[in-house]
Amino acid sequence: MTEKCPIQINMNKFKINNTDLEVSRINFGGNVFGWTLNEKQSFAIADQFTEAGFNFFDTADTYPWWVNGTGGLSESILGKWMKERKNRDKIVLATKVGSETQEHGFDISRKHILQSVDESLQRLQTDYIDLYYTHFDDKVTPVEETLETYQEIIKAGKVRYIAASNISPERLQQSFEAADKNGLPKYVALQPHYNLIDREQYETQYAPLAELYNLAVFPYWSLASGFLTGKYRSEADLSKSQRGGGVKHYLNENGLAILDALDKVAGKHNSSPATVALAWLLAQPHIGAPIVSATNNKQLEDLIAAPQLHLDQEDLDVLKINL
């Protein structure tokens, strides 16, 4: 069993359990690099994020595969930015492995991890990754093989710590059991799909494991693909961005009630729905740093304001929508 120690949190940063990584309480999602932001725009938004005192970036070897079919652009842009800014030592860098191969579909075999980590390091123009995620579980590779490979690349200095994203609760538990039994590295963080409107799977299946294994939690889709910003309130709004089609299923009684609640709390605090939605996440147990992206100054301001917004019990009760 992993040794228990509470997450050490201040208003802006916290230390990930069982590591020496101190990260900002907002984790910038690099999926926009090379997609909705070109290289110049990506550099500008990354500069603004770090100048505001934040240091935590999340990307993946496959981002943005939906643009070029292969991915890699996000890592390449982030790597070039760090090299030009000479700030690698000030950045906590997370990326992922588990893209699809002919052998496995999603692949976390030894062969694929060893190849992928070197390719990521080359694109990122660095010799180490702070936090390396199992992005997708192939459900085929023995968990021991994956963890033994992680141990190999940790010993080689290529990776500092490992984390898990889209892994079933059963395979996650098996990974910890195998690590305990064989003296292998353990996941220190979990990256689940979790936000104010998408709660059930995380809260029923993964939150107990985060508690059991003392995991820091970095939710993705923290603003439900932008729905929780309040930008989309009718079907006519769906054309406002490239992500609009992905939020149509939220336009129902429950979704609109949540937007009304966000509006109420945001009005009380002279804030925005996005800031309130992220502050709600930050008020939940084990949540360390929601992963979220911005493509302009106003969006970024809303994101980085969240750690400073304290929601009282009245606010949390207003946001507790159960329709």
Secondary structure, 3 states (H helix, E strand, C coil): CCCCCCCEECCCEEECCCCCCEEECCEEEHHHECCCECHHHHHHHHHHHHHCCCCEEECCCCCCHHHHCCCCHHHHHHHHHHHHHCCHHHCEEEEEECCEECCCEECCCHHHHHHHHHHHHHHHCCCCEEEEEEEECCCCCCHHHHHHHHHHHHHCCCEEEEEEEECCHHHHHHHHHHHHHHCCCCEEEECCECCCCCCHHHHHHHHHHHHHHCCEECCECCCHHHHHHCCCCCHHHHHHCCCHHHHHHHCCHHHHHHHHHHHHHHHHHCCCHHHHHHHHHHCCCCECCCEECCCCHHHHHHHHCHHHCCCCHHHHHHCCCCC
